[in-house]
Structure formats: C-alpha cells, structure tokens
Amino acid sequence: MKIEQIYTGCLAHAAYYIESNGEAAIIDPLREVQPYIKRAQKDNAKIKYIFETHFHADFVSGHLDLKEKTGAQIVFGPTAKPSYEAIIATDGQVFEVGDYKIKAIHTPGHTMESTTYLVIDQNGKEHGIVTGDTLFIGDVGRPDLAQKIASDLTQEKLAGYLFDSLRNKIMPLSDDLIVYPNHGAGSACGKNMSKETTDTLGNQKKVNYALRADMTKDEFITELLDGLSDPPAYFPQNVMMNIKGYESFDKVMTKSQKPLSPKAFEAAANDTEAIVLDVRHQTEFVKGHIPRSIFIGIDGGFAPWVGALIADVSQPILLVIPEGREEEVITRLSRVGFDNVIGYLEGSFQAWKDSGMDYDTLTSISAEKFEKRYEDNKDVIFDVRKDGEFTAEHIDGAKHTALDNINSHLSEFPEDKPFYVHCAGGYRSVIAASILKSRGIHNLIDVAGGYGAIKKTAIPRTDYVCPTTLK
C-alpha cells in the first residue's frame, strides 16, 4: 500500500500522497506544491485528484496551485460551496486512483463539509482513513470554527454533528484501519492531540476520550467544549481564502523576495503601515533590533504566533531575517495567508547596525539575578504562558497575561516602575516584550530562560497540579 504522510513545520500539518499504478492523489496539500509534483514525477505518476477534507482554517491549502500546474481535479465533500470549479462528492462516492479506491465519507462536525476518505487497496481491502480534522490521535477536531463563517452554526450544534459522525460513520469501521489525521501535537485545531501521527482505529476506540463507548451526546458536547480556548484571529480569514481563492504561491514568492538596503528599508517602513517583523533568534533580538519591530522567531512556533498576534493577513510586513533563510520565512508566512511581504532587510540586522542607523535593545537578566530581586518585586512579575501552564504551576504572586491576549491587556502593565516578564523558556517573553516596546512600554525586564530556569532557583512557586486533572 503506497500512502505517504508528510508533516511540515510547526503547523503540525499532514498532507498525504497516494500512488497506484501510474496515478496519484494528494489529500490536503500545503501551499508550496512543487514537492508533490516532484514526488509524482519520480513515480512516473499523474496526479489525478486533489482531495480536501474541509475548508482549512489554520493554513492556506495548495489545492488551487496544484490544479493549475497538473490539471488534477479538486474534490470536496458534500455541502461545500467553493468559488471555483471542483467536484462536490456525494456521501459514499468512490474515486479510482490506479488500482486503489478512495471513498468519501461525509463526517460533519468540525465543519459542515468535513469529509473522511477511506482508502481501499488493489485487493479491495480497506486500509485506512484520512480523517482530516474529524478524528485525531487522542482527540477530535474543535467544533467552533464554522460558527465564525455561519452564525447559525453554534459550537454546541457542531459538536452534536461531530458526535453523530463519529458514532455513525467512523466507529462502525474496522478496528484494524489505520487512522491518518491532518494534525498532531502543537496544532490549534484540537485540545490534546498526541505526538503520535498514526494509530489503529481499534486502539483509538480504547484510549481516545471522545470515542468512549458509553458516552452520551450531552456528555460528549460538555467534554469537547470544556477548556476550549479561542481560535487564533486569522483562522476565519484563511477559511475565506480557501473558499474564494488566493494569489498563486509563485507570484507571492516573486513579489516578496525583495532585498532592501537599510535606507530603502527605513523609507518603506516610514511610507507604509508595514509591521517590521524580526525573525532572528531571541538572543540576537535582545542584543539589538530596529526600534518598534516585533519579534517572532522563525525557530519557534512561528506561523501560529504570527497569525495570533498580527491577525490581519493583509497587513504589510517588512522582514528582518537571518541571511540565507529568506525563502523559508516567506514560504512559512504564505502558508498561513500572510502574502503581503513588501521586502526584507538585505544583510539582516548587521547591515542596519553597520550603516549607523538607530537601534534598540532589550533588558534581559538571568534567573539567578531575578532571584535576588524577587522579594522587592513580587507585585510586578508577569507570566505570559498559556492559561493551563500558569494554572498548573507558577511563581508565587505572579500576575498572568497570556501572550495570546496581550494586545487586549496593555493597560495591566505598570507605567511608573520596572516590571518583569517571563514565559516557559524565553521565546514567548521576548515576543511579549517586543509588542510592549512597540506600544511605547519600555520599563520591562525579560527573564532569560523563563520558568524552566526559574525552577532551578529558590524563588517560591505554587504546588504543581497536573493539567489533565484541571477542570
């Protein structure tokens, strides 16, 4: 059986490549489609179908570019209404790919058009199910995204549809089927996804809370919605791009890869409403950065944090990038719909500094130094980790302002005295500090190494509570 799972980047997204007897299909491709084309060429196969499990919210799919380059037909499940030509499958419709068959099983709940694809081999044996965001390993898809598009679809109603889909369409299938989900740990499309990328359906029936045999619909809805955080702000915009269409990836890359001298970069920043986004490592940003620039490092949870904190995918962006990584950064931005990069600083920050331009720094101290200051600064410590991290354990007396919501809580930070900011390891606190500084709040001090380093000191902390026991 030839089915390849391709995980790419911090989106924790899986696309699937299926090939049989000279024909291939791609399920939920990422924005840059050339790797899929090369894979099919290597197999001397023609890409016949592009299957979409649903209109994605967390990334822009490569379905339109792939169709343009290969002539393959796009397939969506029932009720989908894209603004371009596509096959809208009926529930149970079978598609042939060489000697294999792919059966569309309508499984609404995550979204109304959500569809699971059952893969059947050349001998007629059911091999596995590509479940999209309907069923994950250890979890199921969140049911609150479609309500951002259609107000009558409440999260409770969608959760009810998902319960029915799982019970009536997925769970009756054979236990030995392999489950191929769209996401793994780290995605915002579920709550508690496993780091494992596949499993048998039979084992998921035993260990996945949402597939518990004695669960009622009301219990399912309550457990699914409990602790569900707000989705990132850019999600609805990505959904609309996937429904209505978008500029080709090739055009985005061509217009975005524009090197600018320090003078030209400064002029572009002054003449536009562009955000200056610095993607270097946080230690480099701390030592020096362009005034009012925002830090979101390429080597952390880059794309999701860009989506959560910048939010508007049409926002013009100027980039400060480590030399040699320009294409990677622009690609990862385009995956989540941020196509309006207007250029990057040629020679990176060193060129800016060498040209004599003004730059800013960020005060950052070690956990050991912070320990000595703790007693006199108990009331000005800000923890920017996620809600669950803070609730599980935190510095005694620390205030909590999660990075996700920092733009809505700027008034909580003191203006008349220094305050301290920390996260888990030092990445998110520098993001938070950069946002605060860009808003004119400079009286902050970053704690390098975050809570991981703080735990090695004698600073008082609350007793640890396992997150799985929290309600």
N, C-alpha and C positions, 0 to 999 in steps of 0.2 A: 504494500500500500504506500503510495507516494503522497504524503501530505507534510509540508514543512511549516513550522511555526517560527515566525520571525518577530522577536521582541526588539524594540528600538527605543533607546533613550529613556529619560525619566518619566515619560508619559506612561511607561509600563504597558505599551500597546502592542498587541499581537496582530499581525497580518498573516494570512495563510495562503500558501502556494500549493495547488493541487495539480498534478500532471498525470495523464494516462494516454498512452498510445498516440502521441503527437498532438494532443490538445491539452490546454491548461486553463485553470480558473484561478482568480485571485479574490480572496474574501477580505474586505475592509482594508484596502491599501492605504499606506501613508502618502503624504503629499508628493514626495520625490519618487517617481515611478520607474526611473531607469534601472534600478536593481531588479525589479520584477521582469522587465523586458529582457535584460541580460540573462536572467535565470532561465527564461523560456527559450531563448536562443541557444543556450548551452544544451538544452534538452531537445533541440530541434522541434519545439512545440509551438503551436499557435495559441495565443491567449484568446479564448472563445467567449468567456463570461467574466464579468466583474460583479461579484455578489456583495451587496451591502446589507448588513444585519439590521441597520436602522440609520436614521439621520444622527450622526455623531455630534456630541456637544463639546468634547474635550479636545478635538483636533479637526483639522480640515482634511477630508479624505482625498485620495489621489484618483478617484474614480473618473472624473471628467478628463484629466490629462491622459490617463491610461486609455480611455476610449478614443481620444483624439489621435494617439500615437499608434494604436494597434487595431482599431476598428471593432474591438470587443463590445458586446452588449452589456449594459448595466442592468442589474436585476435588483429590485426592491420587493419587500413583502407586501401583503395586502394593506390597503388604505393609504399607502404612500402617494404623495402628490408632488413630485419634483417638477421644477420649472424647465426641464429638458427631457429629451427623449430617453425612455427607459422602459424595460419590461416590468410590469407590476404583476408579480406572481400571484396565483391563487393558492389557498391553503392546500398543501398536498401535491402541488405541481412538481413534476420531476424534470430535471435538466440533465442531458447527457454530456459528459466530458470524456472523450475517448471511450474506454470500456467502463468507466465509472458512472455512477448516477448521483446526483445531488438533489435531495428532496427538500422543498421549502415547507417548514412547519411554522405557522403563524403563532407567535407567543407574545401577545401584547402585555404591557405592564410597565416595563422600563420606559418605553414609548408605545404608542398605539400601533405603529407599523413594525415593531420589533419582530424579527423572524430568526428562527434557528434553522441551520442547514444540516440535514442528515446525510452523511457521506457513505455511499454503498459501493463496495469494491466490484471487481470484474466477475466475481463468483456469486454476486447477489447478496453477500454478507454485509450486514450493517456494521460499519467500522467505528464511527464516531460522530459526535455532534459539535458543530461550531456554533456556540451559544450566544455570541455577541456579548451584550450586557444583560442578558436574561439570567444566566447562571454563571457564577464564578466558582473558583475553588475556595470553599469555605464561606461563601457569601452569595448574595444575589444583587442585581442591579438596583440602584436607588430609583424610587418611583416619583420623583418630584421635578424632573427636568421638563417634561412635556407641558406641565402647567404654566411654564414661562411663555409658551407659544400659544396655547389654547386655555383660556381662563376657566372654562367649564371642567377641565380635567384636573380635579383636585388630587393631591398626593394620596389621599385615602382611597379614592376611586381607582387610581392607577395601581395602588398596592393590591386592591381586590382583584383586578385583572391579572396581575402577576401571580397571585396565589392560584387562580384558576389555570393559568398557563402551565405553571409548574406541576400542579396535580393532574391535570387532564392531558397535557401534551408531552411533558418531559419525563415525569416519574414512571409512567407505564412502559417506557422504552427499556430495552435490555440492560441488565446490570453491567455487562461487560463492555458496553460502549465507552469509548474514551471521550472525555469532556474537554473541548478546546475553547476556552473563554477568550474574550478580547483583552482582558486586563489582568494584571497581577498586583501584588502589594505595591503601594505608592500611588495608585490612581485615585482620583477624587470621585470616581463613578460608583464606588461602594464604600462600606464602612470598615470591614475587617477581612479583606482579601488575603489569602495565603500567599507566601512567597513561591509556592509550587505553581507550575504553569500548566500541568495536566493532571487528571486523575480519572479513575473509572466512575461511571455514574453510580454503580452499586456502592462504592465507598463513600461517595458524597451523600447518598441517602442515609448513611450511618453517622456521618460526622458534621454535615452542614446543618446548622440550626434551622434554616429555612425549609429544609426538606423533612423535618420531623414528622413521622407518620401520623401521630395523634394530634397534630396541631390544627386548631380551628382557624377559620378565616380571620376572625376578630383577633385571635392571638397573633397570627402572622402579621397583620397590619400594625398592631401595637409594637411588636418586637422589631419590625423592619423600620418603623419611623422613630423609635426611641434612639436618641443620641445622634440623629442625622443632622449634620451641620449644613449651613447654607452652601449651595454650589458656588464655584467661582463666578465672578460677574461676567466673564467673557463667554460663558457657555452658550447663552441664547444667541449670541452673535455668530458663533461657529455653526450652530444648528441652521441658521438662516443662510449662511454661505454654502452649506452642504445641500440645502433645498434649492436655492436660487441660482447657484453657480458662483464662480470666482475667477480672478485673473490667473492665467496659466503660471505654473511654477517657474518655467523658463523665463517668462517676462519679469516676474518678481525678482529672480536672481540677477538678471541683466541690469535692471534699474537700481537695485540695492547695492551692488558691489561697486560703489563709487568712492575711491580714496580721496580724502580732503586734507590739504595742508592745515596746520594749526590756524592760520589766518582765515582760510576758507571755512574751516570747521566753526570757528568763532562767529563768523559772519552768518553762516547758516543758522546757528543757534539763536542769534540776535534777530534775524529776519523772519523766523518761523516760530511756530508754537511747539517746536520739537522738544521732546524729552531727551536729555543726554543720559544714555544708559551705559554704565560701565560694567563689563562682564568679566573683568580680571579676578584673580583670587582676592579674597577679603583682606589678606595681609598686605597686599600691594595697594589696595584702595585705602587702607588705614594710613599708610605712609605718604600718600599723595594722590589727589584726584581733582578733576575740574570742578570748580565751585558749582553747587546746586545739582550736580549729577546724582543719579540714582544708581546704587549698586545692586545688581542681581547676578551673582557669579555663574558662569557657564558650567562650572564643575559641581554645582549643587542642584537643587530642584528648580532648574532654570525656567523652563517653559511654564509650568503651573504657577510659579510666583509672578512671572511677567503678566500672565492672564489675570491673576487675582488682584494685583496691585496697580497695574496700568489700566486694565479692564477694557478700554476702548480700542478695538482692533484697528481702527482707522487713525489712531494717534501717530503723528510723525515722530520718528525716532532717529537720533544720531548715536552712533555706537563708538565706544572705546573698547577695543578688542585686543587680546594678545596676538602678536604678529603670527600669521600663518593659519589662524583659525576663523578668518572672516567668513568663508563659505559655510562652515559648520554653524556659526552663530546665526547667520541669516536664514539658513535652512530650518533651524530649530524654532526660530520666530515664526516662519511661514507655516509651519505645521499647526500652530495654534491661531493662525489667521492674521498675524501682525505683518502685513505686507507693505507697510508704508515706511520702510527704512530709507532715509534720504542720503545716507552716506556714512562713512566711518573715518576715524582719525588715522591718517597714514603715519606709520611709525609708532602708533599707540601712544600711551601717555608720556613715554620718554621724549618723543618729539615735541609734545606740548611743553614739557619742562625745559628742554634744551632751547626752545625758542624764547624763553624768558617770560612766558605767559604766567599770570597769577594762578596759583593753585591752593587748594585747601588740604588739611589733614584731619584725622580723627583721633581724639584722645582715647587710648586703649591701655588698660592695665591688666596685669596677671591676676589670677585668682588669689595668689598669696598676698599681693598688695591690697587687694579688695578685702581680704580677711582682716587686715589691720584697720581698715576704715569702717568695717561693718557696724560696730557699736554706735558710732556717731552718725550713721546714715541709714538706719533701719527704715525710716519713713520715705526714702527716695530711691527704692530699688524696684525696677520694673522688669518683670518676666514676660517675654514676648513669645513663649512657646504656645502650642495649641492647648485648648481647654483641658483635654484629657491628660496631657503631660503635667500641667500645673496641678490639677486635682489629685493626681497620683502622688505627687511629691513636690515640694518647693521650699525655698528659703523662708524661714520663719519671719513673717511680717512683710514679705514681698507683695507688691501690687501686681495685678495681672492685666495686661493689654495684649491680646494675641495679635501677632503680625498681620494676620488675615484682615483684621478690622482696624488697623492703626490709623488709617486716614479718617475714620469717623470718631476718633477719640483723642485728637490732638490737644484738646483743652485739659486733659488729665495730667499732662506733663508740666512740672513747675517751670516758671519763667524766671524766678528770682534766685535760684540756687542750683548748684550742680546736682545731677541725678545719675543713676547707674542703670545700664541696660544689659540684659543677658538673655541668651537662648539656651539651647542644649549643647552646642559645640562651637559656636562663634560665627556661623554663616548668617543665620536669620537676624541676629542682633545688629550686624553691620548693615544689613538691608534696612532694618528699622531706623538705625542711626542716620543713614543716608537720607531717608524720607524726612525725618525730623529736621535735619540740617537744611534740606531743600526748602522747608517751610519756615526757615529762619530761627529754628530752635537749635542753638549751638552749645548749650550748657550741659551737655551729656558726656558720659564716660562709658565706654564699652568694656565689658569684662571678657577678655580673651579666653577662649576655650570653653566658655559657657558653663552650664550646670555640671557637665562632666568633670571639668576642672574644679569647680566649687565643691563638689562632693569629696574631694581629696583634702579639703581644709576642715577646720573645726567650726565653720560657720553653722549655726543652728538650722536644722531643717525639720519639716514635718515628717511624721511617720509615713512610710511608704504604704500605699494602697494599690493593690493590683488593679489595673484598668478594667479587666474583664469582670470584676465584681462591682463596678460602679454602675449605678442606675440613674 
